[in-house]
Amino acid sequence: MKLPYRFPILIVVGLAVLLVSVFAQSGGYTPGEFQSSNPNYPKPNPFYFEGKIDWNLLNITTPSNAWEYLQRGMHYQDDMDDVPDATTDYQTSLSMNSLQNQTCQIVTAATLVNGNIPTSLTPAPCMFTVRLRLGYLQRETNPSSAIELFQEVLQIDPQRLGVNTLIAETYVIEAQQSTDPTTQQQAYANAVAAYQAELALSPVTAQFTALTADAANNSKVHWELAQVYEATGQNSLAASELQAYLQATQWHSDVYPWRIALAQNQIHTLAAKK
Amino acid sequence: MHLRILTTSLVVSLLGMLEAGCGTSVQSVPNPPQVAFLPQTFQPPENCLPCHQRQYNELHSAVKSGYRNVSPLFNGLESAGNLVNGGLLRPVYSDSTVVLPDGTLLNTNMYTTPILKETRQVQAGFCFTCHNANIEVLGNNPNNREIPQLAGLATCNPAPPAGQQCFQPQAFRPLRDYVMVDANGNQLLPPVPGGDPPSGAQPSLGAAGITCDFCHDEAGPDLNRSFQMDGFANTSLLLNQTILKTGPFSDPVAVKNNFHVANRNPSDIAFLTNGSFCNTCHDVRVPNRNLTAEEHNMNPGGQNVSYFRLENLSTEWQIGPYNGTNNPFGHLVRCQDCHMSLFPYAGTSTYQVGDMTVTSPTPGVFATDYAAVPGVATADNAPLQQRQVVEHYFTGVDVPLMSPTELSARLGPNYPDPYGMGIDTHGVPNGLATRRQDLMMAAARISLGKTDATTQLGQTFTVRLEAVSLTGHRLPAGFSQERTVYVQLAVTDANGFLLYQSGYVVDKPHPNTGEPAPDGNLDDEDLEHLHAVVDPGSFTATYTSGTGTNGGNNVVFEAGPDDGPDARIFEGAQEGLVLFRNELTHIFLPGQAIGRIDAATGKPVLAQGVHFEETFQAALANTVDNFRSLQPLHPRTYNYEIQLPTMQQLQAIGVTVQGPLHVHAQINFEHFPPLFMRFIAGVTGATGPTGHSLNLMDEQRIDTYLKNVKGIASDDFTVNLTP
């Protein structure tokens, strides 16, 4: 069978266009190429690189997966002060790494094979950074969504430090934003539970004190918990938390060192209220 | 017809090009042919001294020479790695009878293996190779062997094969025990492992570490032994132990009595004088079979050797702005231009980086001098000309953690005092500590210029700190997961009342290393973003490899009040410590013990999910974040959202804040995190896995020799306080 004369010409032109498009990319990053072409682009196996890589080193023109959207979002937020675009990228990333639409999974003991992680996982493991970043941005505007995201992080890594504190702080925001006393009361109660969960991750034990000379830790949690107790009229508990705060700052001070003097003053004030 | 042929040809060509562009098959790259010269035994640097006195003196004070081999920290790190894996990091030699589980005979080490196909080959001599490759090569001859092959090598897990003995931690010696000889050149061991140098001890050939011969014996990169076939990392360097010595000059003068022959090969000279030479060692890639070390040896047969990047300095330079012309100097700036030149003592340059105007020392300025001693060095006493010469100080971020007396006892009576005074004939300070300080002061600049100009009590305001690294690599580099660069920032009122602090330290007790009360020293205090204590392990009669009794996991791990690094990266928070230190991370799988004991049950705490935690024991890391350090010539802005106290709060504590507010920021360098050094003290101490002290690190050494460099860069800003 003879091809019409113009058909081979179309093939040649088409191939030429394809050739140009293939080699036009040779100077930059091509999705799918990893360390041999770009040592700054780590290949996930099986967990994503949870951290921030300098955006200019990644050579990503257009993000193509959850991780790349996360990286660009971090670039927008941290380097460009562009929170709206960062939020959009985080949301896109999350849509590609979602428990709800089953594009990611929580790795549990049942996932392991002979105690090891399989060399590939489908769907991919859930990322915690995008959830923390998006949740942090939504604390004031959408606290319930933020709390859901933080709770997903706790599903990924229940022992990750600071996540329960974020949940507690968001409940406090929810309480402060609410005008309904019942909602407020529940939010504060939830905050207390979350703060206590945070403290439980770093228990003060005899071994801990022997190694560090610290009689308490987590000064930030104790300080914030005291404020919640004071706001809800639980003065005795507030004073107790302020005492713990003072113990925790004994050898570590505070980023706001005036709080130490203020805590001492508050303890006296609260005692006077008894 | 012609069109059909054309079409077919194009299709074939296109497929070929696609294959070339996208294929993953890798061909072995032959190393360049080696030219035969008369063999010459690896020379002690003293043999080079008569003709190259200046270079000898300079190299003698460099930490990569001499000191590194007796360094308590290097020896402690190497020991800690061996104690957790049963001695696998010690070299094996050609007479080894160790058989790997797959039946392979393990009788080559990281340097002598032609293509690294087994993780155990990379582990064998992993630390030792980079610091003493020639000695490792010589060790194939038992008569020349300084570092013995250990018996056992992790064979007690769960029990040794028939006829073999277990790894014996109680007999374990640090590497530096083996680098002493008596007056006759016979190895002289301290009477007890880790003991003081015996009477009459002199440094062995291996004690000199990186010597004249190591560099000038180079014969190009070893492409086959480098994981990416690029001559990077883990001593990917071909060494000629012959009389051929490569120097920087294309027209060298003939050497007296043919002690050596000066190499005229342009490619060898170009290699020595470029960053490519440094690249062979200044990436360190750690073999790891665990789950997140995805990069692997590309050499044929090497795919089972996967690794992560511990030191990534060479890659950082290779892909950075100084390896090209797109930098403020408009020309390539090599490693040698800062670490082998008169830098930072040869004038300054002012240039623009982003929106920052920077003045910093000029790289690539060299002294003019004789390359050898006139009247001594040349055949027929041929006259020498003065030329541009390099310094051999190789100044970096390190100073010895030993006293001059200790250094002399192990490295010879003339070992230079790191804290010595005066300058050399090129105007460069004699003291390593001074050179290190001056080098660090050239490393970065900061600006607070975009900080909010006004604020009110009870409100938040934003401090914007812009930081830029001026180094050829990221800052910090090298062992960048422990080398620490950070921002210390304080906001005070007009009376000096402290309203906010970050990057601060507090004098405190350290009962785990015998400091029961604050000692008035702040250099031995950790930053307040994280409180951690690393398990030092303990001795057991029957050795089992792993962290069970050999330490390495965090027994205390909690967030501190200045928790900036994690909050900034993972949450996007604008508060807390700005820390440029990279991080080694251990990802624990569900059900794995994370190293702590549940006080209520007395049982190990297990990971409930996939648990990420910073680790200070490199041997336990299964992933690494090398992007927390500061990228060269790429300014980054870090915000601090600072909450000011309310008037009511201030009244409660009897303070009146008076404006304007003063913001002060500075970049500091911390030699090593004290908690990391306290781990080394514990794991090599008397109660550690060996059951005896290796005499390397203790609280007194930390207190005496851990010297940080403060105020590398600083800036101040005034904020008006409105009613």
Boltz contact constraints between the chains, C-beta under 6 A:
constraints:
  - contact:
      token1: [A, 8]
      token2: [B, 3]
      max_distance: 6.0
  - contact:
      token1: [A, 8]
      token2: [B, 7]
      max_distance: 6.0
  - contact:
      token1: [A, 11]
      token2: [B, 7]
      max_distance: 6.0
  - contact:
      token1: [A, 12]
      token2: [B, 7]
      max_distance: 6.0
  - contact:
      token1: [A, 15]
      token2: [B, 10]
      max_distance: 6.0
  - contact:
      token1: [A, 15]
      token2: [B, 14]
      max_distance: 6.0
  - contact:
      token1: [A, 19]
      token2: [B, 14]
      max_distance: 6.0
  - contact:
      token1: [A, 35]
      token2: [B, 295]
      max_distance: 6.0
  - contact:
      token1: [A, 39]
      token2: [B, 315]
      max_distance: 6.0
  - contact:
      token1: [A, 43]
      token2: [B, 294]
      max_distance: 6.0
  - contact:
      token1: [A, 45]
      token2: [B, 294]
      max_distance: 6.0
  - contact:
      token1: [A, 51]
      token2: [B, 569]
      max_distance: 6.0
  - contact:
      token1: [A, 51]
      token2: [B, 625]
      max_distance: 6.0
  - contact:
      token1: [A, 52]
      token2: [B, 569]
      max_distance: 6.0
  - contact:
      token1: [A, 53]
      token2: [B, 627]
      max_distance: 6.0
  - contact:
      token1: [A, 54]
      token2: [B, 631]
      max_distance: 6.0
  - contact:
      token1: [A, 77]
      token2: [B, 572]
      max_distance: 6.0
  - contact:
      token1: [A, 107]
      token2: [B, 610]
      max_distance: 6.0
  - contact:
      token1: [A, 108]
      token2: [B, 590]
      max_distance: 6.0
  - contact:
      token1: [A, 109]
      token2: [B, 590]
      max_distance: 6.0
  - contact:
      token1: [A, 109]
      token2: [B, 591]
      max_distance: 6.0
  - contact:
      token1: [A, 117]
      token2: [B, 291]
      max_distance: 6.0
  - contact:
      token1: [A, 129]
      token2: [B, 570]
      max_distance: 6.0
  - contact:
      token1: [A, 132]
      token2: [B, 570]
      max_distance: 6.0
  - contact:
      token1: [A, 132]
      token2: [B, 571]
      max_distance: 6.0
  - contact:
      token1: [A, 133]
      token2: [B, 572]
      max_distance: 6.0
  - contact:
      token1: [A, 136]
      token2: [B, 571]
      max_distance: 6.0
  - contact:
      token1: [A, 136]
      token2: [B, 572]
      max_distance: 6.0
  - contact:
      token1: [A, 156]
      token2: [B, 609]
      max_distance: 6.0
  - contact:
      token1: [A, 157]
      token2: [B, 609]
      max_distance: 6.0
  - contact:
      token1: [A, 157]
      token2: [B, 610]
      max_distance: 6.0
  - contact:
      token1: [A, 157]
      token2: [B, 611]
      max_distance: 6.0
  - contact:
      token1: [A, 158]
      token2: [B, 608]
      max_distance: 6.0
  - contact:
      token1: [A, 158]
      token2: [B, 609]
      max_distance: 6.0
  - contact:
      token1: [A, 159]
      token2: [B, 611]
      max_distance: 6.0
  - contact:
      token1: [A, 161]
      token2: [B, 559]
      max_distance: 6.0
  - contact:
      token1: [A, 162]
      token2: [B, 559]
      max_distance: 6.0
  - contact:
      token1: [A, 202]
      token2: [B, 558]
      max_distance: 6.0
  - contact:
      token1: [A, 203]
      token2: [B, 599]
      max_distance: 6.0
  - contact:
      token1: [A, 205]
      token2: [B, 599]
      max_distance: 6.0
  - contact:
      token1: [A, 208]
      token2: [B, 556]
      max_distance: 6.0
  - contact:
      token1: [A, 211]
      token2: [B, 512]
      max_distance: 6.0
  - contact:
      token1: [A, 211]
      token2: [B, 533]
      max_distance: 6.0
  - contact:
      token1: [A, 211]
      token2: [B, 556]
      max_distance: 6.0
  - contact:
      token1: [A, 213]
      token2: [B, 509]
      max_distance: 6.0
  - contact:
      token1: [A, 213]
      token2: [B, 511]
      max_distance: 6.0
  - contact:
      token1: [A, 217]
      token2: [B, 558]
      max_distance: 6.0
  - contact:
      token1: [A, 219]
      token2: [B, 561]
      max_distance: 6.0
  - contact:
      token1: [A, 220]
      token2: [B, 561]
      max_distance: 6.0
  - contact:
      token1: [A, 251]
      token2: [B, 506]
      max_distance: 6.0
  - contact:
      token1: [A, 251]
      token2: [B, 508]
      max_distance: 6.0
  - contact:
      token1: [A, 252]
      token2: [B, 506]
      max_distance: 6.0
  - contact:
      token1: [A, 252]
      token2: [B, 528]
      max_distance: 6.0
  - contact:
      token1: [A, 252]
      token2: [B, 561]
      max_distance: 6.0
  - contact:
      token1: [A, 253]
      token2: [B, 506]
      max_distance: 6.0
  - contact:
      token1: [A, 254]
      token2: [B, 561]
      max_distance: 6.0
  - contact:
      token1: [A, 255]
      token2: [B, 501]
      max_distance: 6.0
  - contact:
      token1: [A, 255]
      token2: [B, 502]
      max_distance: 6.0
  - contact:
      token1: [A, 255]
      token2: [B, 561]
      max_distance: 6.0
  - contact:
      token1: [A, 255]
      token2: [B, 562]
      max_distance: 6.0
  - contact:
      token1: [A, 257]
      token2: [B, 498]
      max_distance: 6.0
  - contact:
      token1: [A, 258]
      token2: [B, 645]
      max_distance: 6.0
  - contact:
      token1: [A, 261]
      token2: [B, 653]
      max_distance: 6.0
  - contact:
      token1: [A, 262]
      token2: [B, 649]
      max_distance: 6.0
  - contact:
      token1: [A, 262]
      token2: [B, 653]
      max_distance: 6.0
  - contact:
      token1: [A, 265]
      token2: [B, 652]
      max_distance: 6.0
  - contact:
      token1: [A, 265]
      token2: [B, 653]
      max_distance: 6.0
